[in-house]
């Protein structure tokens, strides 16, 4: 008789692993706000991709038992700035500090220092999941992952060779094409007034947050705590951001509670500011939210990394500034009740990339290749020239040399992982749904 456990036994064991990992990652937040996590988990239950998006903690736990990444990791390439949650939907548009609309990686809540291959593997598995939902064959999915690997390799080689900005430009209204250009155009069509109109109203000749819509009125004690945290945040901004002191005059403050896949249970606040002029249409909304513990950090234990950050808010901002050229001028950090907070603008120009209408395999291939180039540019931005001592070497040169040691094996590594982990995520999704719907997740 076979000594292998039966399918039901394997599913039960995996279910216990999933429950344990979720409890470690979310237990405290879940206990504080189970309603928010019921929303989060229902969103994760919607599809295998949604489950994958919300379970980075499980992904990194599984990497502990995955095979080694061959010649690609050494003392340098195993400790570079990484995004930490690089899946195919964590890309979109933003307005940089120079006023340019850029398409690139977004959402840096999970950013940390770790092996560069972890970002690439997480993206590759997400491509497999998207390909599966679009009924693409395994061969076609392999081709997409190879396109991503080739574009990443090409861009890293160019950057390591000293390519100038005009040779490897960012994706802007002038340089992007296809769905990326479409996202930038949608972002350009948005206005600050439209954002303000959706969140605020003018009362007695002054703008205030409108009631309802998820806004929570604050009592005097909490309001003063938030304002004190806001004053602490101002000291973390680049000096160039402080050119007009009136820009930071607070008009109103409200509370919010995150219920998205990534922000469930995290308390947050919106602060309405005067902005660049006295005109009401130039008011600015910033958010202050409790930063989360990144999933990667549970698997990186060196003191030089873990001791580098004051708290999770500081870690998120330093990571984003390292990985994103000309980051949001409002980006900063503070503390509230002893917890690190991330502070940034609620931007009208942020448009998340939407895969729902991208079905042609050739177009998908073009998009995936562009995202490979964007990934390489992100990795290359965060090194000895970014002003942070944690990664004191040229990232692109280190990654270029590592890939050069085994060129042929590089795409194979990502293709094999994409298929194996994509299949695992689909199976895990069904196990998770059964756990959730039958009330077997602790705290709910």
Phi and psi in degrees as a GROMACS rama.xvg file:
@    title "Ramachandran Plot"
@    xaxis  label "Phi"
@    yaxis  label "Psi"
@TYPE xy
-71.0724  140.452  UNK-2
-88.2363  -3.08373  UNK-3
-71.083  139.043  UNK-4
-64.6026  152.201  UNK-5
-68.9872  166.016  UNK-6
-58.2934  -46.9016  UNK-7
-59.2084  -39.0133  UNK-8
-64.9654  -41.4687  UNK-9
-64.591  -41.504  UNK-10
-63.6229  -39.6806  UNK-11
-65.8386  -43.3945  UNK-12
-64.1104  -43.0311  UNK-13
-64.8925  -37.8106  UNK-14
-60.3091  -39.816  UNK-15
-66.3167  -37.9878  UNK-16
-62.6751  -45.3577  UNK-17
-62.0044  -45.4339  UNK-18
-59.562  -42.931  UNK-19
-65.9034  -42.2613  UNK-20
-66.6621  -43.5008  UNK-21
-63.1095  -37.3486  UNK-22
-66.6381  -40.9242  UNK-23
-63.9964  -42.8169  UNK-24
-75.9139  -39.4227  UNK-25
-120.516  -0.376638  UNK-26
-52.7444  -49.1438  UNK-27
-66.7511  -45.0966  UNK-28
-64.9189  -39.3742  UNK-29
-63.9891  -41.5985  UNK-30
-63.0812  -33.4842  UNK-31
-76.9644  -28.4799  UNK-32
-150.598  71.8119  UNK-33
-61.7069  -30.7303  UNK-34
-62.394  -41.392  UNK-35
-63.1764  -35.5755  UNK-36
-78.0796  -25.8264  UNK-37
-63.9629  -38.8949  UNK-38
-65.6171  -47.5099  UNK-39
-56.7036  -48.2807  UNK-40
-70.036  -30.908  UNK-41
-67.3752  -37.8474  UNK-42
-64.062  -40.8833  UNK-43
-65.4308  -30.5182  UNK-44
-72.6716  -14.8648  UNK-45
-63.669  -33.6916  UNK-46
-161.193  164.545  UNK-47
-63.0481  -35.5151  UNK-48
-68.2695  -42.34  UNK-49
-62.2006  -39.301  UNK-50
-61.9387  -44.3709  UNK-51
-61.49  -43.4864  UNK-52
-57.1918  -41.0988  UNK-53
-90.1044  3.27901  UNK-54
-127.026  43.9511  UNK-55
-57.3016  -33.2105  UNK-56
-58.4734  -39.6132  UNK-57
-71.1421  -40.3734  UNK-58
-55.6981  -48.6945  UNK-59
-73.3947  -30.6935  UNK-60
-62.5597  -41.4881  UNK-61
-67.0509  -32.0133  UNK-62
-63.1067  -23.1931  UNK-63
-60.6638  -31.3225  UNK-64
-104.437  2.13549  UNK-65
-76.0567  164.388  UNK-66
-66.8558  160.316  UNK-67
-67.6769  159.896  UNK-68
-95.4404  35.6268  UNK-69
59.0508  -135.384  UNK-70
-84.1236  3.52084  UNK-71
-84.3821  -14.9155  UNK-72
-115.227  126.764  UNK-73
-135.593  -164.669  UNK-74
-60.6405  -27.7639  UNK-75
-92.6382  -52.0765  UNK-76
-71.625  -12.3436  UNK-77
-88.6721  -2.94434  UNK-78
-140.926  68.7865  UNK-79
-118.26  164.947  UNK-80
-65.97  126.286  UNK-81
-126.844  159.353  UNK-82
-71.0456  -39.7149  UNK-83
91.054  -23.8856  UNK-84
-142.686  53.3156  UNK-85
-84.7942  83.947  UNK-86
-110.624  173.329  UNK-87
-69.3288  -12.3269  UNK-88
-101.24  0.0712443  UNK-89
-93.5412  46.7814  UNK-90
-130.743  153.825  UNK-91
175.367  -163.084  UNK-92
-106.134  154.481  UNK-93
-154.982  157.303  UNK-94
-93.871  118.248  UNK-95
-81.0322  176.801  UNK-96
-66.4782  -13.6417  UNK-97
-96.6247  5.3002  UNK-98
84.6315  10.9327  UNK-99
-93.6003  139.69  UNK-100
-81.2225  125.307  UNK-101
-123.123  140.799  UNK-102
-103.698  124.381  UNK-103
-166.94  -167.991  UNK-104
-64.7598  143.87  UNK-105
-133.941  -179.494  UNK-106
59.7244  87.4723  UNK-107
-101.845  22.7769  UNK-108
-61.04  -27.9765  UNK-109
-101.348  7.23447  UNK-110
-65.5084  145.18  UNK-111
-163.326  -164.81  UNK-112
-114.502  127.907  UNK-113
-173.008  -169.449  UNK-114
-66.4608  132.849  UNK-115
-62.8996  -27.4755  UNK-116
-67.4142  -22.146  UNK-117
-64.9931  -41.2651  UNK-118
-59.7912  -45.697  UNK-119
-67.0748  -39.4137  UNK-120
-66.0687  -41.1216  UNK-121
-64.6684  -39.6829  UNK-122
-66.2057  -45.227  UNK-123
-59.1832  -43.0115  UNK-124
-65.0313  -34.6414  UNK-125
-66.8451  -34.0846  UNK-126
-63.1605  -41.3419  UNK-127
-61.3507  -40.4902  UNK-128
-68.3989  -41.2368  UNK-129
-65.3289  -43.0464  UNK-130
-59.9956  -38.2413  UNK-131
-64.9953  -43.6623  UNK-132
-66.6547  -23.1283  UNK-133
-97.329  12.7036  UNK-134
59.4537  36.2886  UNK-135
-83.3794  147.262  UNK-136
-70.26  162.724  UNK-137
-59.2383  -37.4021  UNK-138
-65.0546  -40.1237  UNK-139
-67.4874  -39.0073  UNK-140
-62.7383  -42.263  UNK-141
-58.3902  -41.6015  UNK-142
-63.4508  -38.0281  UNK-143
-64.9528  -44.4417  UNK-144
-64.992  -37.328  UNK-145
-66.2505  -36.5592  UNK-146
-62.8792  -41.7207  UNK-147
-61.6972  -48.0204  UNK-148
-61.8227  -41.9667  UNK-149
-66.3481  -42.3206  UNK-150
-67.0855  -40.98  UNK-151
-60.3933  -45.9143  UNK-152
-62.6097  -44.6269  UNK-153
-59.798  -45.5867  UNK-154
-70.2951  -39.9402  UNK-155
-61.8742  -41.8281  UNK-156
-62.2993  -42.657  UNK-157
-64.8045  -43.6681  UNK-158
-67.8299  -39.4899  UNK-159
-65.6792  -27.3556  UNK-160
-83.9263  5.24697  UNK-161
86.2145  25.0084  UNK-162
-58.0582  138.627  UNK-163
-82.2072  164.781  UNK-164
-56.7339  -37.574  UNK-165
-73.6629  -13.9779  UNK-166
-88.5134  -27.5638  UNK-167
-133.001  65.4493  UNK-168
-71.3357  157.077  UNK-169
-68.4019  167.519  UNK-170
-82.6117  108.296  UNK-171
-125.303  -177.903  UNK-172
-59.85  -24.4883  UNK-173
-89.9117  -22.3905  UNK-174
-116.496  -20.3731  UNK-175
-78.9497  161.341  UNK-176
-142.247  166.234  UNK-177
60.8718  -144.117  UNK-178
-60.6143  -28.368  UNK-179
-65.3759  -43.1292  UNK-180
-64.4738  -37.827  UNK-181
-59.7093  -41.8251  UNK-182
-64.1058  -41.3719  UNK-183
-64.2307  -39.5702  UNK-184
-66.3253  -38.3695  UNK-185
-64.0257  -39.6988  UNK-186
-63.9613  -40.0166  UNK-187
-65.9423  -29.6714  UNK-188
-75.1544  -12.9727  UNK-189
-81.8659  159.27  UNK-190
-133.946  154.812  UNK-191
-62.8105  -37.5407  UNK-192
-61.8394  -39.025  UNK-193
-61.9213  -42.1683  UNK-194
-63.2324  -47.8049  UNK-195
-61.7775  -38.5986  UNK-196
-63.9721  -29.8019  UNK-197
-81.767  -16.0278  UNK-198
-120.133  -18.7225  UNK-199
-134.102  175.193  UNK-200
-148.373  160.412  UNK-201
-99.8151  121.31  UNK-202
-128.429  127.046  UNK-203
54.5051  45.3239  UNK-204
68.1119  18.0003  UNK-205
-138.488  146.367  UNK-206
-82.6257  138.515  UNK-207
-138.984  161.238  UNK-208
-66.2569  138.271  UNK-209
-79.173  144.918  UNK-210
-69.0674  158.204  UNK-211
79.5637  -169.57  UNK-212
63.819  24.5958  UNK-213
94.1962  -5.9786  UNK-214
-74.8369  140.278  UNK-215
-120.437  121.047  UNK-216
-65.9277  142.811  UNK-217
-106.942  144.721  UNK-218
-79.1756  171.624  UNK-219
-61.7124  -38.3268  UNK-220
-65.9103  -47.621  UNK-221
-66.5165  -40.1049  UNK-222
-58.3698  -43.9622  UNK-223
-66.1053  -36.2856  UNK-224
-61.4488  -43.4558  UNK-225
-65.5925  -41.7619  UNK-226
-65.4937  -36.7709  UNK-227
-65.3171  -41.2176  UNK-228
-63.8811  -37.8189  UNK-229
-62.566  -41.21  UNK-230
-63.678  -35.3029  UNK-231
-66.958  -36.2595  UNK-232
-60.6254  -37.3643  UNK-233
-58.12  -31.9076  UNK-234
-72.652  -11.1994  UNK-235
-95.6651  -3.47554  UNK-236
-81.0869  149.057  UNK-237
-58.2965  146.497  UNK-238
-57.1951  -34.1627  UNK-239
-64.7373  -22.1637  UNK-240
-75.2887  -15.109  UNK-241
-99.6533  29.3284  UNK-242
-69.8138  -28.3948  UNK-243
-125.078  97.2737  UNK-244
-54.2142  -34.6803  UNK-245
-62.8171  -19.5197  UNK-246
-57.1021  -26.1529  UNK-247
-102.539  13.1694  UNK-248
-70.1733  124.899  UNK-249
-82.7704  127.016  UNK-250
-98.4183  -34.1186  UNK-251
-164.034  157.934  UNK-252
-141.118  136.211  UNK-253
-136.766  160.62  UNK-254
-96.013  155.724  UNK-255
-144.727  161.772  UNK-256
-130.582  126.228  UNK-257
-69.478  134.473  UNK-258
-130.821  11.249  UNK-259
-76.0737  175.874  UNK-260
-59.3521  -37.6268  UNK-261
-96.4197  -11.8349  UNK-262
-122.25  17.3871  UNK-263
-58.3675  132.947  UNK-264
79.6887  -3.97715  UNK-265
-89.0439  116.947  UNK-266
-65.2017  144.286  UNK-267
-149.21  164.715  UNK-268
-140.097  149.469  UNK-269
-110.518  137.037  UNK-270
-122.962  127.23  UNK-271
-97.0283  125.518  UNK-272
-117.991  161.092  UNK-273
-62.469  -40.5045  UNK-274
86.1414  -161.58  UNK-275
-77.3026  -10.7472  UNK-276
-155.992  174.391  UNK-277
-73.5469  -12.478  UNK-278
-64.5184  136.196  UNK-279
-63.9779  -27.5703  UNK-280
-76.0207  -7.52288  UNK-281
-100.2  8.79268  UNK-282
-61.7927  154.077  UNK-283
-125.014  138.182  UNK-284
-107.517  126.108  UNK-285
-115.648  156.451  UNK-286
-115.02  148.071  UNK-287
-125.765  114.928  UNK-288
-133.038  148.991  UNK-289
-65.2924  125.013  UNK-290
-78.2538  148.717  UNK-291
-98.8269  162.41  UNK-292
-76.251  121.65  UNK-293
-71.7337  143.316  UNK-294
-59.7173  -36.739  UNK-295
-60.4432  -35.6811  UNK-296
-62.9117  -22.6058  UNK-297
-73.0506  -8.79045  UNK-298
-122.45  8.16208  UNK-299
-123.271  114.893  UNK-300
-115.953  0.716115  UNK-301
-64.7093  135.249  UNK-302
-61.5365  -33.5659  UNK-303
-64.5833  -24.1067  UNK-304
-89.9444  -54.1714  UNK-305
-64.8866  -29.2188  UNK-306
-87.5218  0.0940172  UNK-307
-77.6433  -26.2606  UNK-308
-105.68  139.854  UNK-309
-68.9277  -39.6395  UNK-310
-169.086  -178.826  UNK-311
-68.7166  -30.5284  UNK-312
-64.0861  -46.3583  UNK-313
-60.0977  -44.0317  UNK-314
-61.1168  -43.0054  UNK-315
-63.2704  -44.7465  UNK-316
-69.7172  -45.769  UNK-317
-60.9292  -40.634  UNK-318
-64.7143  -45.3411  UNK-319
-65.183  -41.9699  UNK-320
-62.9017  -32.3287  UNK-321
-72.335  -39.7602  UNK-322
-89.1825  -18.6936  UNK-323
-121.496  112.621  UNK-324
-64.241  135.88  UNK-325
54.1007  55.3566  UNK-326
-65.5139  165.368  UNK-327
-42.1717  126.389  UNK-328
-67.6209  -16.221  UNK-329
-91.4418  -0.440522  UNK-330
-71.8111  124.589  UNK-331
-163.086  -172.254  UNK-332
-140.56  165.819  UNK-333
-162.756  -174.034  UNK-334
-127.04  146.388  UNK-335
-142.298  119.312  UNK-336
53.7208  37.0621  UNK-337
81.6555  -1.72297  UNK-338
-105.54  137.516  UNK-339
-66.8796  137.421  UNK-340
-120.808  140.644  UNK-341
-95.5272  133.674  UNK-342
-125.858  131.921  UNK-343
-160.323  170.13  UNK-344
-76.8209  141.954  UNK-345
-81.4966  97.0029  UNK-346
-89.4679  135.707  UNK-347
-72.3367  -12.3101  UNK-348
-101.7  11.8919  UNK-349
-90.9781  114.75  UNK-350
-123.757  117.016  UNK-351
-72.9474  144.58  UNK-352
-69.7613  134.075  UNK-353
-114.15  118.399  UNK-354
-89.4201  -6.56131  UNK-355
-61.3104  -33.3328  UNK-356
-104.543  12.7524  UNK-357
-102.578  99.1086  UNK-358
-120.975  -20.7271  UNK-359
-71.2207  124.779  UNK-360
-56.2061  -38.2762  UNK-361
-65.1007  -41.5758  UNK-362
-67.4877  -39.4884  UNK-363
-59.7063  -41.6695  UNK-364
-61.8767  -41.1876  UNK-365
-64.1323  -42.0133  UNK-366
-64.4467  -47.104  UNK-367
-59.752  -40.0779  UNK-368
-63.1139  -42.8331  UNK-369
-62.0969  -38.5173  UNK-370
-68.7376  -29.1705  UNK-371
-63.8706  -41.9977  UNK-372
-65.7945  -40.5254  UNK-373
-63.219  -39.6742  UNK-374
-61.7856  -45.3886  UNK-375
-62.3774  -42.7323  UNK-376
-62.521  -39.8866  UNK-377
-61.6361  -49.2753  UNK-378
-60.9365  -38.6376  UNK-379
-72.5751  -24.7961  UNK-380
-69.1928  -26.6451  UNK-381
-102.787  83.4873  UNK-382
-151.941  -151.243  UNK-383
-63.7933  -18.2356  UNK-384
-93.9703  -2.04639  UNK-385
-87.6761  -4.71436  UNK-386
89.0264  9.19024  UNK-387
-117.274  129.431  UNK-388
-78.9293  -7.70641  UNK-389
-68.2532  -30.1486  UNK-390
-122.949  81.5679  UNK-391
-89.2431  46.7497  UNK-392
-154.851  169.016  UNK-393
-77.1662  108.293  UNK-394
-60.5175  -45.0983  UNK-395
-64.0819  -35.6113  UNK-396
-68.6133  -40.3988  UNK-397
-65.6377  -44.3335  UNK-398
-68.0538  -40.2467  UNK-399
-58.1369  -45.6609  UNK-400
-66.2389  -37.928  UNK-401
-66.2777  -44.1732  UNK-402
-67.9692  -36.7118  UNK-403
-60.5467  -25.1879  UNK-404
-68.9334  -21.0737  UNK-405
-155.458  74.3111  UNK-406
-60.2789  -46.3816  UNK-407
-67.635  -33.0808  UNK-408
-76.9267  -17.4778  UNK-409
-62.8188  -54.9141  UNK-410
-65.2161  -33.7764  UNK-411
-61.3909  -39.9887  UNK-412
-57.1877  -45.566  UNK-413
-73.6741  -38.3359  UNK-414
-63.4279  -47.955  UNK-415
-61.0968  -42.1147  UNK-416
-68.2955  -40.0358  UNK-417
-56.6159  -46.5512  UNK-418
-70.1664  -44.9179  UNK-419
-67.8849  -44.1571  UNK-420
-79.8077  -28.7426  UNK-421
-60.4399  -43.5272  UNK-422
-64.3889  -40.7614  UNK-423
-63.936  -42.056  UNK-424
-63.695  -36.4789  UNK-425
-65.6811  -40.7727  UNK-426
-68.4005  -43.8129  UNK-427
-61.0842  -35.9424  UNK-428
-59.1056  -45.4179  UNK-429
-66.0783  -38.8457  UNK-430
-62.9414  -44.2379  UNK-431
-60.3736  -45.4303  UNK-432
-58.8963  -43.32  UNK-433
-65.5302  -39.6244  UNK-434
-61.2954  -46.8486  UNK-435
-68.0261  -48.4161  UNK-436
-70.5162  -21.3174  UNK-437
-99.0409  12.8832  UNK-438
68.4483  33.6408  UNK-439
-105.39  12.877  UNK-440
-101.136  123.408  UNK-441
-57.4552  138.968  UNK-442
93.3254  -13.0968  UNK-443
